[in-house]
Amino acid sequence: MTPAKTTPTSILPALKPTRIGSPALLFAFASAATFALSGPFAKSLFEIGWSPGAAVAARIGGAAVVLLIPALLTLIRRWAAVKGSLVRIAIYGIVPIALCQLFYFNAVEHLSVGVALLLEYLSPVLLVGWAWLTTRTRPRLLTIVGAMAAMTGLVLVLDLAGGQSISVEGILWGLAAAVCSAVFFIMSSRANDNVPPILMAGGGMAMGAVLIVALGLSGVMPLTFNSASPVFAGHHVPWFAPVLGLVLVTTVFAYVAGIIATRGLGSKVASFVALFEVLFAVLWAWLLLGELPRMIQLLGGLCIVGGVVMVRVDELRGSARRGPSYVVDLKALPAEAAQP
């Protein structure tokens, strides 16, 4: 998980969006494309015996090391303002970063990259149900239609009537990643957030890495590493090549690109561009792993993305009117902190 990611206005200062043709749009697409590479990088490690926990530990642990110095400097400079938010940073690192990515990678171990990511992308639909349950206010029609389209797409993506076997375990891991992603969106909806993005990202990743390592050392979760040469894009590469890809490309670069994109485009436009992560994930899985979903699964993916878009459009249309808010920005900081 998984939980591209742009940055919610609650974390970054409100900035005036620039025109769509600005370089910020390129950064938004770059963020979506690089986040989508995490599945192929991780799957190449799984095929040589790495466990999902080991891949997550390498990814967020490496990113935490890269961000350690700037995060500490930010913490020291802003201590008086952020000391009351340390518990929230810790929770952010545990659920949206560590558990979301762990659950997503577990799903990737049993399912194709595209299917696993589509399951995680159901989080906005889960938020619709959560808001309906807690506020007892029926969503607007477009939100209901979008949720139904997404659920229909889920059935098609799973291809329950097809000849291929379906991993129930993989489905459950994917849905668990969606729940963690939904928790991230709920946390991101808080207003007046004074935690700088670099501190939220670095601190969250450090806490997430501590959790994953603790689970591994205690024997609760296997941490299995292997120095064999994995096959990536049809070529044998050193084991550290996909690890560096996970850390530098799909984490550090992707998060920084997401921040730049959101500051240039505004969180609303950037959240729509983040939807392209699903398409990039399918493309990368096809080019690098030879995984191509069946036609019915591609149709289901379009239904899920279309349903999420309808939910998002209805949310934006209703934001100026009184009424409950069903979703927040579709993608934000790491798992997206610095969506992801």
Backbone hydrogen bonds, N-H to C=O, Kabsch-Sander energy under -0.5 kcal/mol:
donor,donor_aa,acceptor,acceptor_aa,energy
6,T,4,A,-1.1
11,I,8,P,-1.9
12,L,8,P,-2.1
18,T,264,G,-4.2
22,S,19,R,-1.9
25,L,22,S,-1.7
26,L,22,S,-0.5
26,L,23,P,-0.5
27,F,23,P,-1.7
28,A,24,A,-2.0
29,F,25,L,-2.2
30,A,26,L,-2.5
31,S,27,F,-2.4
32,A,28,A,-2.2
33,A,29,F,-2.8
34,T,30,A,-2.3
35,F,31,S,-2.3
36,A,32,A,-1.7
37,L,34,T,-0.9
38,S,35,F,-1.6
39,G,36,A,-0.6
41,F,37,L,-2.3
42,A,38,S,-2.5
43,K,39,G,-2.8
44,S,40,P,-1.9
45,L,41,F,-1.0
46,F,42,A,-2.1
47,E,43,K,-1.8
48,I,45,L,-1.1
49,G,46,F,-1.6
50,W,45,L,-2.2
51,S,224,T,-1.8
55,A,51,S,-1.9
56,V,52,P,-2.4
57,A,53,G,-2.6
58,A,54,A,-2.4
59,R,55,A,-2.3
60,I,56,V,-2.7
61,G,56,V,-0.5
61,G,57,A,-1.8
62,G,58,A,-1.9
63,A,59,R,-2.0
64,A,60,I,-2.2
65,V,61,G,-1.8
66,V,62,G,-2.1
67,L,63,A,-2.2
68,L,64,A,-0.6
68,L,65,V,-0.7
69,I,65,V,-0.5
71,A,67,L,-2.3
72,L,68,L,-2.6
73,L,69,I,-2.5
74,T,70,P,-2.1
75,L,71,A,-2.4
76,I,72,L,-2.4
77,R,73,L,-2.2
78,R,74,T,-2.4
79,W,76,I,-0.8
81,A,78,R,-0.7
82,V,78,R,-2.1
83,K,79,W,-2.0
85,S,82,V,-2.3
86,L,83,K,-0.9
89,I,85,S,-2.2
90,A,86,L,-2.1
91,I,87,V,-2.5
92,Y,88,R,-2.5
93,G,89,I,-2.2
94,I,90,A,-1.9
95,V,91,I,-2.7
97,I,92,Y,-1.5
98,A,93,G,-2.3
99,L,94,I,-2.4
100,C,95,V,-1.9
101,Q,1,M,-0.7
101,Q,97,I,-1.8
102,L,98,A,-2.5
103,F,99,L,-2.9
104,Y,100,C,-2.2
105,F,101,Q,-2.7
106,N,102,L,-2.1
107,A,103,F,-2.1
108,V,104,Y,-2.4
109,E,105,F,-1.5
110,H,106,N,-0.7
110,H,107,A,-1.0
111,L,107,A,-2.4
116,A,112,S,-2.4
117,L,113,V,-2.2
118,L,114,G,-2.2
119,L,115,V,-2.0
120,E,116,A,-1.7
121,Y,117,L,-1.9
122,L,119,L,-1.4
123,S,120,E,-1.5
125,V,122,L,-0.7
126,L,122,L,-2.0
127,L,123,S,-2.0
128,V,124,P,-1.3
129,G,125,V,-1.7
130,W,126,L,-2.3
131,A,127,L,-2.8
132,W,128,V,-2.4
133,L,129,G,-2.3
134,T,130,W,-2.6
135,T,131,A,-2.6
136,R,132,W,-1.3
144,I,140,R,-2.1
145,V,141,L,-2.8
146,G,142,L,-2.5
147,A,143,T,-2.5
148,M,144,I,-2.4
149,A,145,V,-2.4
150,A,146,G,-2.3
151,M,147,A,-2.3
152,T,148,M,-2.3
153,G,149,A,-2.5
154,L,150,A,-1.9
155,V,151,M,-1.8
156,L,152,T,-1.9
157,V,153,G,-2.9
158,L,154,L,-2.3
159,D,155,V,-0.8
160,L,155,V,-0.9
162,G,159,D,-1.7
168,V,166,I,-0.9
171,I,167,S,-2.1
172,L,168,V,-2.5
173,W,169,E,-2.2
174,G,170,G,-2.4
175,L,171,I,-2.4
176,A,172,L,-2.2
177,A,173,W,-2.1
178,A,174,G,-1.6
179,V,175,L,-2.0
180,C,176,A,-2.1
181,S,177,A,-2.4
182,A,178,A,-2.2
183,V,179,V,-2.1
184,F,180,C,-1.8
185,F,181,S,-1.9
186,I,182,A,-2.2
187,M,183,V,-2.4
188,S,184,F,-2.4
189,S,185,F,-0.9
189,S,186,I,-0.7
190,R,187,M,-1.2
193,D,10,S,-0.9
194,N,192,N,-0.6
199,L,196,P,-0.5
200,M,196,P,-2.4
201,A,197,P,-2.8
202,G,198,I,-2.5
203,G,199,L,-2.5
204,G,200,M,-1.5
205,M,201,A,-2.5
206,A,202,G,-2.2
207,M,203,G,-2.2
208,G,204,G,-2.5
209,A,205,M,-2.6
210,V,206,A,-2.1
211,L,207,M,-2.1
212,I,208,G,-2.4
213,V,209,A,-2.5
214,A,210,V,-2.4
215,L,211,L,-2.6
216,G,212,I,-2.0
217,L,213,V,-3.0
218,S,214,A,-1.9
219,G,216,G,-1.1
220,V,215,L,-1.2
221,M,215,L,-1.8
224,T,222,P,-0.5
225,F,223,L,-0.6
232,F,230,P,-0.6
232,F,235,H,-3.0
233,A,288,L,-1.1
235,H,232,F,-1.4
237,V,230,P,-2.5
241,A,238,P,-1.7
243,V,239,W,-0.9
244,L,240,F,-2.8
245,G,241,A,-2.0
246,L,242,P,-2.4
247,V,243,V,-2.3
248,L,244,L,-2.8
249,V,244,L,-0.7
249,V,245,G,-1.0
250,T,245,G,-2.3
252,V,247,V,-2.5
253,F,248,L,-2.4
254,A,249,V,-1.1
255,Y,251,T,-2.4
256,V,252,V,-2.2
257,A,253,F,-2.9
258,G,254,A,-1.9
259,I,255,Y,-2.0
260,I,256,V,-2.3
261,A,257,A,-2.4
262,T,258,G,-2.3
263,R,259,I,-2.3
264,G,260,I,-1.5
265,L,261,A,-2.9
266,G,262,T,-2.2
270,A,266,G,-2.2
271,S,267,S,-2.0
272,F,268,K,-1.1
273,V,269,V,-1.9
274,A,270,A,-1.8
275,L,272,F,-1.4
276,F,273,V,-2.0
277,E,274,A,-2.0
278,V,275,L,-1.3
279,L,275,L,-0.6
280,F,276,F,-2.8
281,A,277,E,-2.7
282,V,278,V,-2.1
283,L,279,L,-2.3
284,W,280,F,-3.2
285,A,281,A,-2.4
286,W,282,V,-1.8
287,L,283,L,-2.7
288,L,284,W,-3.3
289,L,284,W,-0.6
289,L,285,A,-1.3
290,G,285,A,-0.5
290,G,286,W,-0.7
291,E,285,A,-2.4
292,L,290,G,-0.6
297,Q,294,R,-0.5
298,L,294,R,-2.3
299,L,295,M,-2.3
300,G,296,I,-2.0
301,G,297,Q,-2.4
302,L,298,L,-2.0
303,C,299,L,-1.9
304,I,300,G,-2.4
305,V,301,G,-2.6
306,G,302,L,-2.8
307,G,303,C,-2.6
308,V,304,I,-2.5
309,V,305,V,-2.4
310,M,306,G,-2.2
311,V,307,G,-2.2
312,R,308,V,-2.5
313,V,309,V,-3.1
314,D,310,M,-2.4
315,E,311,V,-1.9
316,L,312,R,-2.4
317,R,313,V,-2.5
318,G,314,D,-1.8
319,S,315,E,-0.8
321,R,318,G,-1.2
326,Y,324,P,-0.6
337,A,333,L,-4.1
